[in-house]
Amino acid sequence: MASGSAKSNRKVGWLIGLLILAAIGGVAYKLSPAGRSGSELAKSMEKAKAAGLALTMEDVNRLYPPIDAADNSRAEYQAAFKLCESLRKTVDVIDFGQDPKTKKAYTPAQFDAAILKCKPIYDILESANRKPGLYWERRWSNGFAVLFPEYSKMKTFAKLLASRAQSRARNGNGPGAVHDIEQVFNLSSKLGREPVLIADLVRIACDSIGFASLGVVLNDVPLDEATLKAMQHLEASFREPISSPDIIRFETYMFDQSLKQVKSGADLAKMLSGSIDSENTQNFGVRFQGAALSMPGMITLVRAKIISNQAEIVHQFESTDKLIATEQKAKMQEFDRLRDQDQSLTGQVASALSPVFSQYREARSKALAMRNCYAAIVDAATLSHPARVRYLNTPLKTTLKHMDPFSGLSVLSVSDAQGLKVYSVGIDGNDDGGNLVYNYATSSKPTDIGILIGKRPEKK
């Protein structure tokens, strides 16, 4: 009897042990990547829906709708690409501005000769300018494999137009110069229609090219009636770019499509190695090629983490939209810092794949500040002589289009020994009186953002 009782007790003990092991295994499974992946992905999808993230082609077409062929300037730009290749040496004179061997800057006469030779390109760009839209056909389902070869070429077009504007101003053709700058801004606004980060960054670069050229033109040409009439159309080309949240929403589709194509930890590590370009993280993929990324459910967890991060980025952009740029930057820097502090494997992957959004937001704010300074100048230039003088020597009227994103107030103007300055207080938020010129004696960079028009006799 005692022996049978002992055997029975041992069986009960084994059964209890198995039940405990099963319970522990169940808990362990729920805590493992495989056990958590389903619920984490479901949570991220709820966040995605609330944030309006693009996860389907229907979402993609909502954020980047196709346009009618009659309105699409794509064919014209593609034809201009081919012409640029056939005139590569001449285009390079304008694009780079100096002899590649001697490093000497080309003379105005050499620039003018190159511009004349590039007339076929300018004619096509004029045709493209007459069409209101631009839509590129892309296979967005390729995710990170989608290429954007057009953008560097479009930036070259901006340089070509800006250079001809300066040439025309130098030769006394004010209306023609202003028209070329208008084409630069029309080109950049078309680029800004495609809701991807690279498009917006190239848009900002093209706008900067246009603003720099406009500054030269305003210093070189007399503001006669014909030039003023051309400038009346210029401000219409200062169009609002696509919103940053919509760019984040759209690029979520590219992230998600890339991750759906990942079948193993090695695939994910390879994708990471190809997406990262910095000394601190260049071996990221190699370090995580081991068992961690290959664990069942890990790829789904990474996908859920990135979708959740995208939703949070949209929230950060929208919740700080009304703040001045310096406060926006501080908020985004804190967001970037907290994101980078997440040392979980999924957190590190998500951080490695995300840009530094505080820098991107600052770039947009600087571009907006410059645009609003020039908008104020264009407004002032189209006034009659007495009104123009009064307008530019008193604080500018506070309106939305003339607002300084770094102060929340109007952009400022001052007339001093250097000339007329219309400026934003800049990144530091301090009004330094229109500090717009690099000081070579002290190697001090400008601390304000804006335009300086040098002293010259005012035509009555």
URGI-V795307 format. One record per backbone hydrogen bond with DSSP energy under -0.5 kcal/mol. CO is the residue of the C=O (numbers start at 1). NH is the residue of the N-H. If there is no record, write none. Layout:
# URGI-V795307
co: [CO/CO]
nh: [NH/NH]
This chain:
# URGI-V795307
co: [1/2/3/4/5/6/7/8/9/10/11/12/13/14/15/16/17/18/19/20/21/22/23/24/25/26/27/28/29/29/32/33/34/36/37/38/39/40/41/42/43/44/45/46/47/48/48/49/53/56/57/58/59/60/68/68/69/71/71/73/74/75/76/77/78/79/80/81/82/83/85/87/88/89/90/91/92/92/93/97/99/104/107/108/109/110/111/112/113/114/116/118/118/119/120/121/122/123/124/125/126/128/133/136/138/139/140/142/143/148/149/150/151/152/153/154/155/156/157/158/159/160/161/162/163/164/165/166/167/168/169/172/173/174/175/176/177/178/179/180/181/182/183/184/185/186/187/188/190/191/192/193/194/196/197/198/199/200/201/202/203/204/205/206/207/208/209/210/211/212/213/214/215/216/217/217/222/224/225/226/227/228/229/230/231/231/234/235/237/243/244/245/246/247/248/249/249/250/250/251/252/253/254/255/256/257/258/259/264/265/266/267/268/269/270/271/272/272/278/278/281/283/284/286/288/290/291/292/295/297/298/299/300/301/302/303/304/305/306/307/308/309/310/311/312/313/314/315/316/318/320/324/324/325/326/327/328/329/330/331/332/333/334/335/336/337/338/339/341/344/345/346/347/348/349/350/351/355/356/356/357/358/359/360/361/362/363/364/365/366/367/368/369/370/371/372/373/374/375/376/377/378/380/384/385/386/387/388/389/390/391/397/399/400/402/403/404/404/405/409/412/414/414/416/418/419/420/421/422/423/424/426/430/434/435/435/438/439/439/443/444/449/451/451/452/453]
nh: [5/6/7/8/9/10/11/12/13/14/15/16/17/18/19/20/21/22/23/24/25/26/27/28/29/30/31/32/32/35/36/37/38/40/41/42/43/44/45/46/47/48/49/50/51/52/53/52/55/60/61/62/63/64/71/72/72/73/133/77/78/79/80/81/82/83/84/85/86/87/88/91/92/93/94/95/96/97/97/106/103/99/111/112/113/114/115/116/117/118/119/121/122/123/124/125/126/127/128/129/130/131/73/138/140/142/143/145/146/151/153/154/155/156/157/158/159/160/161/162/163/164/165/166/167/168/169/170/171/173/172/174/177/178/179/180/181/182/183/184/185/186/187/188/189/190/191/192/193/194/242/195/196/200/201/202/203/204/205/206/207/208/209/210/211/212/213/214/215/216/217/218/219/220/220/221/224/228/229/230/231/232/233/233/234/235/237/238/239/247/248/249/250/251/252/54/253/253/254/255/256/257/258/259/260/261/261/262/268/269/270/271/272/273/274/275/275/276/281/282/284/287/288/289/293/294/295/295/298/301/302/303/304/305/306/307/308/309/310/311/312/313/314/315/316/317/318/319/320/321/323/327/328/329/330/331/332/333/334/335/336/337/338/339/340/341/342/342/343/348/349/350/351/352/353/354/354/357/359/360/361/362/363/364/365/366/367/368/369/370/371/372/373/374/375/376/377/378/379/380/381/382/383/388/389/390/391/392/393/393/394/399/402/403/411/405/407/408/325/404/423/416/421/419/455/416/453/414/451/412/449/429/432/436/447/448/440/443/444/445/439/424/422/453/454/420]
